[in-house]
Amino acid sequence: MFNLNGKVALVTGSSRGIGKAISAALAEQGASVIISSRTSEACEVAAAEIRDLGGDAIAIPCDINHQDEVEALVDQSLEAHEQIDILVCNAAVNPYFGPLSEITDSAYDRTMDANVKHTLWLCNRVLPQMAKHRSGSVIIVSSIAGFKGTSSLGVYAISKAAEMQLVRNLAVEWGDRNIRVNSIAPGLIRTDFSRALWENSDVYEATILSYPMRRIGEPNDVAGAAVFLAANASEFITGQTIVVDGGSTIGGTVQR
């Protein structure tokens, strides 16, 4: 049910953190993985690590903020592998920390464009070729921020809520072609992307007090959910968001 032999997976934002962990997990289950992020050198290092463990991986750098690079990423991926069976949209930005009342238009636009519009760019390039084969799984990495109000991550949270709705719409539009579209909403994960949060001792202590499992997540905690959504084990699941947050969204402060 979890065997991905013969499948090709394109993973954006995959040279580090959650994307890197997902790529390694997909490769471990047999998928041929395309590593992609903005920096060519970082992509090559991540791909080489997978190959060193016996997996199949190539590197194709791409800045998702540029439509021509997104198109080139898909074209080069198809040249290398002929088809893309699994698409993981993990690349995202969060350039602003503070109240919505003080956000600049440029920071708002950058966040919404990168996290929502540019994800749609990529999906619109990949899903038509999945439709030709009448098979495919799309996974968008969102966040539990999309479920909550926040005093400091407002526009990021808005973009993540929009991603969950994008998932539902794409699932409806492409479901009759046997394409499944789902998302993963992680809680606080120990990555460079969220370093400002978990390295802040006050934020960290308050966070783990609200997590029933009394710890923040690690990238590999998210990777298993991605394997599940990519594989036949989830073949009748679409339009859904799987929360991977150690219980954060269901529990208050833990009393001991």
Secondary structure, DSSP 8 states (H G I E B T S, - for coil): ----TT-EEEEES-SSHHHHHHHHHHHHTT-EEEEE-S-HHHHHHHHHHHHHTT-EEEE----TTSHHHHHHHHHHHHHHHS---EEEE--------B-GGG--HHHHHHHHIIIIIHHHHHHHHHHHHHHHHT-EEEEEE--GGGGS--SSBHHHHHHHHHHHHHHHHHHHHHGGGTEEEEEEEE-SB-SSTTHHHHTSHHHHHHHHHHSTTSS-B-HHHHHHHHHHHHSGGGTT--S-EEEESTTGGG------
